C-alpha cells in the first residue's frame, strides 16, 4: 500500500495548483472546441432573422451605423429594405435583442424577429409573436415616423403584452432606436 503524503503547506499548495491547472486546461479546451459551432449558430440565426423580416432581395450589404449592425437589401441597384439589429437593456429579464425590418421607400416595418431574450416564459417571452401581423399588439406594416409606437399605458398605440408591460416597453424602445438608425441611413 502507498504511503499517505504528509500534510504540509507545500504539499497542499502543489495539490491545489495541479488541480487548478488541470481544470483551467479542460475549460480552455471546451471553449476552443465549442467556439466555432456557437459562432456558426449565431450567424445562422442572424441570416434567418434577416430573411424573416425583409421581403425578397437580390443582394445584401452590411454596415454599422450608430453602433448597430445594419443589413441593406438591394433589388438590382435599388435599395429595397433595411434590417437593423437593435436592443434594449430594459427588459424584465435584462437584454432584449431584436432584428427589425424597414421598407426603404416608406419606412414601414416589414417584420421583426427576436434574437436574444431572457424574458419570463409565458409572459415576456410572448414578444416573439405578440407584435406580429394579425396579433393584438401588431407593429408590422406601421410606420414609426407617423404612428405612435409606444405602449398604450405611455400614451401610444401599441397593446402591451398582458402582464408584461416592461418587456413591451423594452421592445418599443429598441424599435425607436432602430428607426432612428434607419432615418440616419436614409439621410446618407
MODELLER restraints for C-alpha pairs under 7 A, 6 or more apart:
rsr = mdl.restraints
at = mdl.atoms
rsr.add(forms.Gaussian(group=physical.xy_distance, feature=features.Distance(at['CA:49:A'], at['CA:99:A']), mean=6.66, stdev=0.5))
rsr.add(forms.Gaussian(group=physical.xy_distance, feature=features.Distance(at['CA:49:A'], at['CA:113:A']), mean=5.70, stdev=0.5))
rsr.add(forms.Gaussian(group=physical.xy_distance, feature=features.Distance(at['CA:50:A'], at['CA:83:A']), mean=6.28, stdev=0.5))
rsr.add(forms.Gaussian(group=physical.xy_distance, feature=features.Distance(at['CA:53:A'], at['CA:100:A']), mean=6.46, stdev=0.5))
rsr.add(forms.Gaussian(group=physical.xy_distance, feature=features.Distance(at['CA:53:A'], at['CA:101:A']), mean=4.94, stdev=0.5))
rsr.add(forms.Gaussian(group=physical.xy_distance, feature=features.Distance(at['CA:53:A'], at['CA:110:A']), mean=5.88, stdev=0.5))
rsr.add(forms.Gaussian(group=physical.xy_distance, feature=features.Distance(at['CA:53:A'], at['CA:111:A']), mean=4.15, stdev=0.5))
rsr.add(forms.Gaussian(group=physical.xy_distance, feature=features.Distance(at['CA:53:A'], at['CA:112:A']), mean=5.15, stdev=0.5))
rsr.add(forms.Gaussian(group=physical.xy_distance, feature=features.Distance(at['CA:53:A'], at['CA:113:A']), mean=6.68, stdev=0.5))
rsr.add(forms.Gaussian(group=physical.xy_distance, feature=features.Distance(at['CA:54:A'], at['CA:81:A']), mean=6.64, stdev=0.5))
rsr.add(forms.Gaussian(group=physical.xy_distance, feature=features.Distance(at['CA:54:A'], at['CA:83:A']), mean=6.88, stdev=0.5))
rsr.add(forms.Gaussian(group=physical.xy_distance, feature=features.Distance(at['CA:54:A'], at['CA:101:A']), mean=5.58, stdev=0.5))
rsr.add(forms.Gaussian(group=physical.xy_distance, feature=features.Distance(at['CA:54:A'], at['CA:110:A']), mean=6.02, stdev=0.5))
rsr.add(forms.Gaussian(group=physical.xy_distance, feature=features.Distance(at['CA:54:A'], at['CA:111:A']), mean=6.66, stdev=0.5))
rsr.add(forms.Gaussian(group=physical.xy_distance, feature=features.Distance(at['CA:57:A'], at['CA:73:A']), mean=5.83, stdev=0.5))
rsr.add(forms.Gaussian(group=physical.xy_distance, feature=features.Distance(at['CA:57:A'], at['CA:74:A']), mean=5.71, stdev=0.5))
rsr.add(forms.Gaussian(group=physical.xy_distance, feature=features.Distance(at['CA:57:A'], at['CA:75:A']), mean=5.29, stdev=0.5))
rsr.add(forms.Gaussian(group=physical.xy_distance, feature=features.Distance(at['CA:58:A'], at['CA:74:A']), mean=5.79, stdev=0.5))
rsr.add(forms.Gaussian(group=physical.xy_distance, feature=features.Distance(at['CA:58:A'], at['CA:75:A']), mean=4.97, stdev=0.5))
rsr.add(forms.Gaussian(group=physical.xy_distance, feature=features.Distance(at['CA:58:A'], at['CA:76:A']), mean=6.49, stdev=0.5))
rsr.add(forms.Gaussian(group=physical.xy_distance, feature=features.Distance(at['CA:59:A'], at['CA:73:A']), mean=5.86, stdev=0.5))
rsr.add(forms.Gaussian(group=physical.xy_distance, feature=features.Distance(at['CA:59:A'], at['CA:74:A']), mean=5.35, stdev=0.5))
rsr.add(forms.Gaussian(group=physical.xy_distance, feature=features.Distance(at['CA:59:A'], at['CA:75:A']), mean=6.86, stdev=0.5))
rsr.add(forms.Gaussian(group=physical.xy_distance, feature=features.Distance(at['CA:60:A'], at['CA:71:A']), mean=6.35, stdev=0.5))
rsr.add(forms.Gaussian(group=physical.xy_distance, feature=features.Distance(at['CA:60:A'], at['CA:72:A']), mean=5.55, stdev=0.5))
rsr.add(forms.Gaussian(group=physical.xy_distance, feature=features.Distance(at['CA:60:A'], at['CA:73:A']), mean=4.60, stdev=0.5))
rsr.add(forms.Gaussian(group=physical.xy_distance, feature=features.Distance(at['CA:60:A'], at['CA:74:A']), mean=6.25, stdev=0.5))
rsr.add(forms.Gaussian(group=physical.xy_distance, feature=features.Distance(at['CA:61:A'], at['CA:71:A']), mean=5.64, stdev=0.5))
rsr.add(forms.Gaussian(group=physical.xy_distance, feature=features.Distance(at['CA:61:A'], at['CA:72:A']), mean=5.07, stdev=0.5))
rsr.add(forms.Gaussian(group=physical.xy_distance, feature=features.Distance(at['CA:61:A'], at['CA:73:A']), mean=6.57, stdev=0.5))
rsr.add(forms.Gaussian(group=physical.xy_distance, feature=features.Distance(at['CA:62:A'], at['CA:70:A']), mean=5.70, stdev=0.5))
rsr.add(forms.Gaussian(group=physical.xy_distance, feature=features.Distance(at['CA:62:A'], at['CA:71:A']), mean=4.54, stdev=0.5))
rsr.add(forms.Gaussian(group=physical.xy_distance, feature=features.Distance(at['CA:62:A'], at['CA:72:A']), mean=6.20, stdev=0.5))
rsr.add(forms.Gaussian(group=physical.xy_distance, feature=features.Distance(at['CA:63:A'], at['CA:69:A']), mean=6.07, stdev=0.5))
rsr.add(forms.Gaussian(group=physical.xy_distance, feature=features.Distance(at['CA:63:A'], at['CA:70:A']), mean=5.31, stdev=0.5))
rsr.add(forms.Gaussian(group=physical.xy_distance, feature=features.Distance(at['CA:63:A'], at['CA:71:A']), mean=6.52, stdev=0.5))
rsr.add(forms.Gaussian(group=physical.xy_distance, feature=features.Distance(at['CA:64:A'], at['CA:70:A']), mean=5.70, stdev=0.5))
rsr.add(forms.Gaussian(group=physical.xy_distance, feature=features.Distance(at['CA:65:A'], at['CA:181:A']), mean=6.57, stdev=0.5))
rsr.add(forms.Gaussian(group=physical.xy_distance, feature=features.Distance(at['CA:66:A'], at['CA:181:A']), mean=6.50, stdev=0.5))
rsr.add(forms.Gaussian(group=physical.xy_distance, feature=features.Distance(at['CA:68:A'], at['CA:84:A']), mean=6.91, stdev=0.5))
rsr.add(forms.Gaussian(group=physical.xy_distance, feature=features.Distance(at['CA:68:A'], at['CA:85:A']), mean=6.02, stdev=0.5))
rsr.add(forms.Gaussian(group=physical.xy_distance, feature=features.Distance(at['CA:68:A'], at['CA:86:A']), mean=6.37, stdev=0.5))
rsr.add(forms.Gaussian(group=physical.xy_distance, feature=features.Distance(at['CA:69:A'], at['CA:84:A']), mean=6.02, stdev=0.5))
rsr.add(forms.Gaussian(group=physical.xy_distance, feature=features.Distance(at['CA:69:A'], at['CA:85:A']), mean=5.44, stdev=0.5))
rsr.add(forms.Gaussian(group=physical.xy_distance, feature=features.Distance(at['CA:70:A'], at['CA:82:A']), mean=6.90, stdev=0.5))
rsr.add(forms.Gaussian(group=physical.xy_distance, feature=features.Distance(at['CA:70:A'], at['CA:83:A']), mean=5.80, stdev=0.5))
rsr.add(forms.Gaussian(group=physical.xy_distance, feature=features.Distance(at['CA:70:A'], at['CA:84:A']), mean=4.53, stdev=0.5))
rsr.add(forms.Gaussian(group=physical.xy_distance, feature=features.Distance(at['CA:70:A'], at['CA:85:A']), mean=6.42, stdev=0.5))
rsr.add(forms.Gaussian(group=physical.xy_distance, feature=features.Distance(at['CA:71:A'], at['CA:82:A']), mean=5.66, stdev=0.5))
rsr.add(forms.Gaussian(group=physical.xy_distance, feature=features.Distance(at['CA:71:A'], at['CA:83:A']), mean=5.00, stdev=0.5))
rsr.add(forms.Gaussian(group=physical.xy_distance, feature=features.Distance(at['CA:71:A'], at['CA:84:A']), mean=6.30, stdev=0.5))
rsr.add(forms.Gaussian(group=physical.xy_distance, feature=features.Distance(at['CA:72:A'], at['CA:79:A']), mean=6.94, stdev=0.5))
rsr.add(forms.Gaussian(group=physical.xy_distance, feature=features.Distance(at['CA:72:A'], at['CA:81:A']), mean=6.29, stdev=0.5))
rsr.add(forms.Gaussian(group=physical.xy_distance, feature=features.Distance(at['CA:72:A'], at['CA:82:A']), mean=4.63, stdev=0.5))
rsr.add(forms.Gaussian(group=physical.xy_distance, feature=features.Distance(at['CA:72:A'], at['CA:83:A']), mean=6.54, stdev=0.5))
rsr.add(forms.Gaussian(group=physical.xy_distance, feature=features.Distance(at['CA:73:A'], at['CA:79:A']), mean=6.04, stdev=0.5))
rsr.add(forms.Gaussian(group=physical.xy_distance, feature=features.Distance(at['CA:73:A'], at['CA:80:A']), mean=5.75, stdev=0.5))
rsr.add(forms.Gaussian(group=physical.xy_distance, feature=features.Distance(at['CA:73:A'], at['CA:81:A']), mean=5.22, stdev=0.5))
rsr.add(forms.Gaussian(group=physical.xy_distance, feature=features.Distance(at['CA:73:A'], at['CA:82:A']), mean=5.81, stdev=0.5))
rsr.add(forms.Gaussian(group=physical.xy_distance, feature=features.Distance(at['CA:74:A'], at['CA:80:A']), mean=5.17, stdev=0.5))
rsr.add(forms.Gaussian(group=physical.xy_distance, feature=features.Distance(at['CA:79:A'], at['CA:104:A']), mean=6.47, stdev=0.5))
rsr.add(forms.Gaussian(group=physical.xy_distance, feature=features.Distance(at['CA:80:A'], at['CA:103:A']), mean=6.41, stdev=0.5))
rsr.add(forms.Gaussian(group=physical.xy_distance, feature=features.Distance(at['CA:80:A'], at['CA:104:A']), mean=5.27, stdev=0.5))
rsr.add(forms.Gaussian(group=physical.xy_distance, feature=features.Distance(at['CA:81:A'], at['CA:102:A']), mean=5.59, stdev=0.5))
rsr.add(forms.Gaussian(group=physical.xy_distance, feature=features.Distance(at['CA:81:A'], at['CA:103:A']), mean=4.48, stdev=0.5))
rsr.add(forms.Gaussian(group=physical.xy_distance, feature=features.Distance(at['CA:81:A'], at['CA:104:A']), mean=4.49, stdev=0.5))
rsr.add(forms.Gaussian(group=physical.xy_distance, feature=features.Distance(at['CA:82:A'], at['CA:101:A']), mean=5.65, stdev=0.5))
rsr.add(forms.Gaussian(group=physical.xy_distance, feature=features.Distance(at['CA:82:A'], at['CA:102:A']), mean=5.24, stdev=0.5))
rsr.add(forms.Gaussian(group=physical.xy_distance, feature=features.Distance(at['CA:82:A'], at['CA:103:A']), mean=6.58, stdev=0.5))
rsr.add(forms.Gaussian(group=physical.xy_distance, feature=features.Distance(at['CA:82:A'], at['CA:104:A']), mean=6.35, stdev=0.5))
rsr.add(forms.Gaussian(group=physical.xy_distance, feature=features.Distance(at['CA:83:A'], at['CA:99:A']), mean=6.50, stdev=0.5))
rsr.add(forms.Gaussian(group=physical.xy_distance, feature=features.Distance(at['CA:83:A'], at['CA:100:A']), mean=5.51, stdev=0.5))
rsr.add(forms.Gaussian(group=physical.xy_distance, feature=features.Distance(at['CA:83:A'], at['CA:101:A']), mean=4.27, stdev=0.5))
rsr.add(forms.Gaussian(group=physical.xy_distance, feature=features.Distance(at['CA:83:A'], at['CA:102:A']), mean=6.35, stdev=0.5))
rsr.add(forms.Gaussian(group=physical.xy_distance, feature=features.Distance(at['CA:84:A'], at['CA:99:A']), mean=5.53, stdev=0.5))
rsr.add(forms.Gaussian(group=physical.xy_distance, feature=features.Distance(at['CA:84:A'], at['CA:100:A']), mean=5.32, stdev=0.5))
rsr.add(forms.Gaussian(group=physical.xy_distance, feature=features.Distance(at['CA:84:A'], at['CA:101:A']), mean=6.41, stdev=0.5))
rsr.add(forms.Gaussian(group=physical.xy_distance, feature=features.Distance(at['CA:84:A'], at['CA:178:A']), mean=6.10, stdev=0.5))
rsr.add(forms.Gaussian(group=physical.xy_distance, feature=features.Distance(at['CA:85:A'], at['CA:98:A']), mean=5.88, stdev=0.5))
rsr.add(forms.Gaussian(group=physical.xy_distance, feature=features.Distance(at['CA:85:A'], at['CA:99:A']), mean=4.41, stdev=0.5))
rsr.add(forms.Gaussian(group=physical.xy_distance, feature=features.Distance(at['CA:85:A'], at['CA:100:A']), mean=6.51, stdev=0.5))
rsr.add(forms.Gaussian(group=physical.xy_distance, feature=features.Distance(at['CA:86:A'], at['CA:97:A']), mean=5.92, stdev=0.5))
rsr.add(forms.Gaussian(group=physical.xy_distance, feature=features.Distance(at['CA:86:A'], at['CA:98:A']), mean=5.36, stdev=0.5))
rsr.add(forms.Gaussian(group=physical.xy_distance, feature=features.Distance(at['CA:86:A'], at['CA:99:A']), mean=6.08, stdev=0.5))
rsr.add(forms.Gaussian(group=physical.xy_distance, feature=features.Distance(at['CA:86:A'], at['CA:174:A']), mean=5.57, stdev=0.5))
rsr.add(forms.Gaussian(group=physical.xy_distance, feature=features.Distance(at['CA:86:A'], at['CA:177:A']), mean=6.88, stdev=0.5))
rsr.add(forms.Gaussian(group=physical.xy_distance, feature=features.Distance(at['CA:86:A'], at['CA:178:A']), mean=5.63, stdev=0.5))
rsr.add(forms.Gaussian(group=physical.xy_distance, feature=features.Distance(at['CA:87:A'], at['CA:95:A']), mean=6.95, stdev=0.5))
rsr.add(forms.Gaussian(group=physical.xy_distance, feature=features.Distance(at['CA:87:A'], at['CA:96:A']), mean=5.45, stdev=0.5))
rsr.add(forms.Gaussian(group=physical.xy_distance, feature=features.Distance(at['CA:87:A'], at['CA:97:A']), mean=4.25, stdev=0.5))
rsr.add(forms.Gaussian(group=physical.xy_distance, feature=features.Distance(at['CA:87:A'], at['CA:98:A']), mean=5.84, stdev=0.5))
rsr.add(forms.Gaussian(group=physical.xy_distance, feature=features.Distance(at['CA:87:A'], at['CA:174:A']), mean=5.05, stdev=0.5))
rsr.add(forms.Gaussian(group=physical.xy_distance, feature=features.Distance(at['CA:88:A'], at['CA:95:A']), mean=5.78, stdev=0.5))
rsr.add(forms.Gaussian(group=physical.xy_distance, feature=features.Distance(at['CA:88:A'], at['CA:96:A']), mean=5.29, stdev=0.5))
rsr.add(forms.Gaussian(group=physical.xy_distance, feature=features.Distance(at['CA:88:A'], at['CA:97:A']), mean=6.63, stdev=0.5))
rsr.add(forms.Gaussian(group=physical.xy_distance, feature=features.Distance(at['CA:88:A'], at['CA:170:A']), mean=5.60, stdev=0.5))
rsr.add(forms.Gaussian(group=physical.xy_distance, feature=features.Distance(at['CA:88:A'], at['CA:173:A']), mean=6.61, stdev=0.5))
rsr.add(forms.Gaussian(group=physical.xy_distance, feature=features.Distance(at['CA:88:A'], at['CA:174:A']), mean=5.24, stdev=0.5))
rsr.add(forms.Gaussian(group=physical.xy_distance, feature=features.Distance(at['CA:89:A'], at['CA:95:A']), mean=4.29, stdev=0.5))
rsr.add(forms.Gaussian(group=physical.xy_distance, feature=features.Distance(at['CA:89:A'], at['CA:96:A']), mean=6.26, stdev=0.5))
rsr.add(forms.Gaussian(group=physical.xy_distance, feature=features.Distance(at['CA:90:A'], at['CA:170:A']), mean=5.38, stdev=0.5))
rsr.add(forms.Gaussian(group=physical.xy_distance, feature=features.Distance(at['CA:91:A'], at['CA:166:A']), mean=5.84, stdev=0.5))
rsr.add(forms.Gaussian(group=physical.xy_distance, feature=features.Distance(at['CA:91:A'], at['CA:167:A']), mean=4.72, stdev=0.5))
rsr.add(forms.Gaussian(group=physical.xy_distance, feature=features.Distance(at['CA:91:A'], at['CA:170:A']), mean=5.07, stdev=0.5))
rsr.add(forms.Gaussian(group=physical.xy_distance, feature=features.Distance(at['CA:92:A'], at['CA:119:A']), mean=6.04, stdev=0.5))
rsr.add(forms.Gaussian(group=physical.xy_distance, feature=features.Distance(at['CA:92:A'], at['CA:166:A']), mean=5.70, stdev=0.5))
rsr.add(forms.Gaussian(group=physical.xy_distance, feature=features.Distance(at['CA:92:A'], at['CA:167:A']), mean=5.69, stdev=0.5))
rsr.add(forms.Gaussian(group=physical.xy_distance, feature=features.Distance(at['CA:93:A'], at['CA:118:A']), mean=4.77, stdev=0.5))
rsr.add(forms.Gaussian(group=physical.xy_distance, feature=features.Distance(at['CA:93:A'], at['CA:119:A']), mean=4.68, stdev=0.5))
rsr.add(forms.Gaussian(group=physical.xy_distance, feature=features.Distance(at['CA:93:A'], at['CA:120:A']), mean=6.99, stdev=0.5))
rsr.add(forms.Gaussian(group=physical.xy_distance, feature=features.Distance(at['CA:94:A'], at['CA:118:A']), mean=6.66, stdev=0.5))
rsr.add(forms.Gaussian(group=physical.xy_distance, feature=features.Distance(at['CA:95:A'], at['CA:117:A']), mean=6.26, stdev=0.5))
rsr.add(forms.Gaussian(group=physical.xy_distance, feature=features.Distance(at['CA:95:A'], at['CA:118:A']), mean=6.81, stdev=0.5))
rsr.add(forms.Gaussian(group=physical.xy_distance, feature=features.Distance(at['CA:96:A'], at['CA:116:A']), mean=5.60, stdev=0.5))
rsr.add(forms.Gaussian(group=physical.xy_distance, feature=features.Distance(at['CA:96:A'], at['CA:117:A']), mean=4.81, stdev=0.5))
rsr.add(forms.Gaussian(group=physical.xy_distance, feature=features.Distance(at['CA:97:A'], at['CA:114:A']), mean=6.09, stdev=0.5))
rsr.add(forms.Gaussian(group=physical.xy_distance, feature=features.Distance(at['CA:97:A'], at['CA:115:A']), mean=5.09, stdev=0.5))
rsr.add(forms.Gaussian(group=physical.xy_distance, feature=features.Distance(at['CA:97:A'], at['CA:116:A']), mean=4.63, stdev=0.5))
rsr.add(forms.Gaussian(group=physical.xy_distance, feature=features.Distance(at['CA:97:A'], at['CA:117:A']), mean=6.43, stdev=0.5))
rsr.add(forms.Gaussian(group=physical.xy_distance, feature=features.Distance(at['CA:98:A'], at['CA:112:A']), mean=6.82, stdev=0.5))
rsr.add(forms.Gaussian(group=physical.xy_distance, feature=features.Distance(at['CA:98:A'], at['CA:113:A']), mean=5.72, stdev=0.5))
rsr.add(forms.Gaussian(group=physical.xy_distance, feature=features.Distance(at['CA:98:A'], at['CA:114:A']), mean=4.48, stdev=0.5))
rsr.add(forms.Gaussian(group=physical.xy_distance, feature=features.Distance(at['CA:98:A'], at['CA:115:A']), mean=5.18, stdev=0.5))
rsr.add(forms.Gaussian(group=physical.xy_distance, feature=features.Distance(at['CA:98:A'], at['CA:116:A']), mean=6.94, stdev=0.5))
rsr.add(forms.Gaussian(group=physical.xy_distance, feature=features.Distance(at['CA:99:A'], at['CA:112:A']), mean=5.41, stdev=0.5))
rsr.add(forms.Gaussian(group=physical.xy_distance, feature=features.Distance(at['CA:99:A'], at['CA:113:A']), mean=5.15, stdev=0.5))
rsr.add(forms.Gaussian(group=physical.xy_distance, feature=features.Distance(at['CA:99:A'], at['CA:114:A']), mean=6.33, stdev=0.5))
rsr.add(forms.Gaussian(group=physical.xy_distance, feature=features.Distance(at['CA:99:A'], at['CA:115:A']), mean=6.60, stdev=0.5))
rsr.add(forms.Gaussian(group=physical.xy_distance, feature=features.Distance(at['CA:100:A'], at['CA:111:A']), mean=6.02, stdev=0.5))
rsr.add(forms.Gaussian(group=physical.xy_distance, feature=features.Distance(at['CA:100:A'], at['CA:112:A']), mean=4.37, stdev=0.5))
rsr.add(forms.Gaussian(group=physical.xy_distance, feature=features.Distance(at['CA:100:A'], at['CA:113:A']), mean=6.68, stdev=0.5))
rsr.add(forms.Gaussian(group=physical.xy_distance, feature=features.Distance(at['CA:101:A'], at['CA:109:A']), mean=5.67, stdev=0.5))
rsr.add(forms.Gaussian(group=physical.xy_distance, feature=features.Distance(at['CA:101:A'], at['CA:110:A']), mean=5.03, stdev=0.5))
rsr.add(forms.Gaussian(group=physical.xy_distance, feature=features.Distance(at['CA:101:A'], at['CA:111:A']), mean=5.15, stdev=0.5))
rsr.add(forms.Gaussian(group=physical.xy_distance, feature=features.Distance(at['CA:101:A'], at['CA:112:A']), mean=5.97, stdev=0.5))
rsr.add(forms.Gaussian(group=physical.xy_distance, feature=features.Distance(at['CA:102:A'], at['CA:108:A']), mean=5.51, stdev=0.5))
rsr.add(forms.Gaussian(group=physical.xy_distance, feature=features.Distance(at['CA:102:A'], at['CA:109:A']), mean=4.54, stdev=0.5))
rsr.add(forms.Gaussian(group=physical.xy_distance, feature=features.Distance(at['CA:102:A'], at['CA:110:A']), mean=5.24, stdev=0.5))
rsr.add(forms.Gaussian(group=physical.xy_distance, feature=features.Distance(at['CA:103:A'], at['CA:109:A']), mean=6.43, stdev=0.5))
rsr.add(forms.Gaussian(group=physical.xy_distance, feature=features.Distance(at['CA:103:A'], at['CA:110:A']), mean=6.17, stdev=0.5))
rsr.add(forms.Gaussian(group=physical.xy_distance, feature=features.Distance(at['CA:107:A'], at['CA:143:A']), mean=5.87, stdev=0.5))
rsr.add(forms.Gaussian(group=physical.xy_distance, feature=features.Distance(at['CA:108:A'], at['CA:141:A']), mean=5.41, stdev=0.5))
rsr.add(forms.Gaussian(group=physical.xy_distance, feature=features.Distance(at['CA:108:A'], at['CA:142:A']), mean=5.25, stdev=0.5))
rsr.add(forms.Gaussian(group=physical.xy_distance, feature=features.Distance(at['CA:108:A'], at['CA:143:A']), mean=4.32, stdev=0.5))
rsr.add(forms.Gaussian(group=physical.xy_distance, feature=features.Distance(at['CA:109:A'], at['CA:140:A']), mean=5.11, stdev=0.5))
rsr.add(forms.Gaussian(group=physical.xy_distance, feature=features.Distance(at['CA:109:A'], at['CA:141:A']), mean=5.05, stdev=0.5))
rsr.add(forms.Gaussian(group=physical.xy_distance, feature=features.Distance(at['CA:109:A'], at['CA:142:A']), mean=5.67, stdev=0.5))
rsr.add(forms.Gaussian(group=physical.xy_distance, feature=features.Distance(at['CA:109:A'], at['CA:143:A']), mean=6.14, stdev=0.5))
rsr.add(forms.Gaussian(group=physical.xy_distance, feature=features.Distance(at['CA:110:A'], at['CA:140:A']), mean=5.73, stdev=0.5))
rsr.add(forms.Gaussian(group=physical.xy_distance, feature=features.Distance(at['CA:110:A'], at['CA:141:A']), mean=5.93, stdev=0.5))
rsr.add(forms.Gaussian(group=physical.xy_distance, feature=features.Distance(at['CA:111:A'], at['CA:140:A']), mean=5.43, stdev=0.5))
rsr.add(forms.Gaussian(group=physical.xy_distance, feature=features.Distance(at['CA:113:A'], at['CA:128:A']), mean=6.58, stdev=0.5))
rsr.add(forms.Gaussian(group=physical.xy_distance, feature=features.Distance(at['CA:114:A'], at['CA:128:A']), mean=5.70, stdev=0.5))
rsr.add(forms.Gaussian(group=physical.xy_distance, feature=features.Distance(at['CA:119:A'], at['CA:125:A']), mean=5.14, stdev=0.5))
rsr.add(forms.Gaussian(group=physical.xy_distance, feature=features.Distance(at['CA:123:A'], at['CA:163:A']), mean=6.47, stdev=0.5))
rsr.add(forms.Gaussian(group=physical.xy_distance, feature=features.Distance(at['CA:123:A'], at['CA:164:A']), mean=5.87, stdev=0.5))
rsr.add(forms.Gaussian(group=physical.xy_distance, feature=features.Distance(at['CA:124:A'], at['CA:164:A']), mean=5.38, stdev=0.5))
rsr.add(forms.Gaussian(group=physical.xy_distance, feature=features.Distance(at['CA:124:A'], at['CA:167:A']), mean=5.50, stdev=0.5))
rsr.add(forms.Gaussian(group=physical.xy_distance, feature=features.Distance(at['CA:130:A'], at['CA:136:A']), mean=6.60, stdev=0.5))
rsr.add(forms.Gaussian(group=physical.xy_distance, feature=features.Distance(at['CA:130:A'], at['CA:137:A']), mean=5.70, stdev=0.5))
rsr.add(forms.Gaussian(group=physical.xy_distance, feature=features.Distance(at['CA:130:A'], at['CA:138:A']), mean=6.83, stdev=0.5))
rsr.add(forms.Gaussian(group=physical.xy_distance, feature=features.Distance(at['CA:130:A'], at['CA:161:A']), mean=6.78, stdev=0.5))
rsr.add(forms.Gaussian(group=physical.xy_distance, feature=features.Distance(at['CA:131:A'], at['CA:137:A']), mean=4.64, stdev=0.5))
rsr.add(forms.Gaussian(group=physical.xy_distance, feature=features.Distance(at['CA:131:A'], at['CA:138:A']), mean=4.10, stdev=0.5))
rsr.add(forms.Gaussian(group=physical.xy_distance, feature=features.Distance(at['CA:131:A'], at['CA:139:A']), mean=5.56, stdev=0.5))
rsr.add(forms.Gaussian(group=physical.xy_distance, feature=features.Distance(at['CA:132:A'], at['CA:138:A']), mean=4.99, stdev=0.5))
rsr.add(forms.Gaussian(group=physical.xy_distance, feature=features.Distance(at['CA:132:A'], at['CA:139:A']), mean=6.56, stdev=0.5))
rsr.add(forms.Gaussian(group=physical.xy_distance, feature=features.Distance(at['CA:132:A'], at['CA:140:A']), mean=6.05, stdev=0.5))
rsr.add(forms.Gaussian(group=physical.xy_distance, feature=features.Distance(at['CA:133:A'], at['CA:140:A']), mean=5.51, stdev=0.5))
rsr.add(forms.Gaussian(group=physical.xy_distance, feature=features.Distance(at['CA:136:A'], at['CA:159:A']), mean=6.53, stdev=0.5))
rsr.add(forms.Gaussian(group=physical.xy_distance, feature=features.Distance(at['CA:137:A'], at['CA:158:A']), mean=5.46, stdev=0.5))
rsr.add(forms.Gaussian(group=physical.xy_distance, feature=features.Distance(at['CA:137:A'], at['CA:159:A']), mean=4.60, stdev=0.5))
rsr.add(forms.Gaussian(group=physical.xy_distance, feature=features.Distance(at['CA:137:A'], at['CA:160:A']), mean=6.48, stdev=0.5))
rsr.add(forms.Gaussian(group=physical.xy_distance, feature=features.Distance(at['CA:144:A'], at['CA:179:A']), mean=6.77, stdev=0.5))
rsr.add(forms.Gaussian(group=physical.xy_distance, feature=features.Distance(at['CA:148:A'], at['CA:156:A']), mean=5.08, stdev=0.5))
rsr.add(forms.Gaussian(group=physical.xy_distance, feature=features.Distance(at['CA:148:A'], at['CA:157:A']), mean=5.63, stdev=0.5))
rsr.add(forms.Gaussian(group=physical.xy_distance, feature=features.Distance(at['CA:149:A'], at['CA:156:A']), mean=5.71, stdev=0.5))
rsr.add(forms.Gaussian(group=physical.xy_distance, feature=features.Distance(at['CA:149:A'], at['CA:157:A']), mean=5.73, stdev=0.5))
rsr.add(forms.Gaussian(group=physical.xy_distance, feature=features.Distance(at['CA:149:A'], at['CA:158:A']), mean=5.81, stdev=0.5))
rsr.add(forms.Gaussian(group=physical.xy_distance, feature=features.Distance(at['CA:149:A'], at['CA:172:A']), mean=6.48, stdev=0.5))
rsr.add(forms.Gaussian(group=physical.xy_distance, feature=features.Distance(at['CA:150:A'], at['CA:156:A']), mean=4.37, stdev=0.5))
rsr.add(forms.Gaussian(group=physical.xy_distance, feature=features.Distance(at['CA:150:A'], at['CA:157:A']), mean=6.16, stdev=0.5))
rsr.add(forms.Gaussian(group=physical.xy_distance, feature=features.Distance(at['CA:150:A'], at['CA:158:A']), mean=5.67, stdev=0.5))
rsr.add(forms.Gaussian(group=physical.xy_distance, feature=features.Distance(at['CA:150:A'], at['CA:169:A']), mean=6.92, stdev=0.5))
rsr.add(forms.Gaussian(group=physical.xy_distance, feature=features.Distance(at['CA:150:A'], at['CA:172:A']), mean=5.63, stdev=0.5))
rsr.add(forms.Gaussian(group=physical.xy_distance, feature=features.Distance(at['CA:151:A'], at['CA:157:A']), mean=6.12, stdev=0.5))
rsr.add(forms.Gaussian(group=physical.xy_distance, feature=features.Distance(at['CA:151:A'], at['CA:158:A']), mean=4.58, stdev=0.5))
rsr.add(forms.Gaussian(group=physical.xy_distance, feature=features.Distance(at['CA:151:A'], at['CA:159:A']), mean=5.85, stdev=0.5))
rsr.add(forms.Gaussian(group=physical.xy_distance, feature=features.Distance(at['CA:151:A'], at['CA:160:A']), mean=5.63, stdev=0.5))
rsr.add(forms.Gaussian(group=physical.xy_distance, feature=features.Distance(at['CA:151:A'], at['CA:168:A']), mean=6.86, stdev=0.5))
rsr.add(forms.Gaussian(group=physical.xy_distance, feature=features.Distance(at['CA:151:A'], at['CA:169:A']), mean=6.39, stdev=0.5))
rsr.add(forms.Gaussian(group=physical.xy_distance, feature=features.Distance(at['CA:152:A'], at['CA:158:A']), mean=5.60, stdev=0.5))
rsr.add(forms.Gaussian(group=physical.xy_distance, feature=features.Distance(at['CA:152:A'], at['CA:159:A']), mean=5.96, stdev=0.5))
rsr.add(forms.Gaussian(group=physical.xy_distance, feature=features.Distance(at['CA:160:A'], at['CA:168:A']), mean=5.33, stdev=0.5))
rsr.add(forms.Gaussian(group=physical.xy_distance, feature=features.Distance(at['CA:161:A'], at['CA:168:A']), mean=6.14, stdev=0.5))
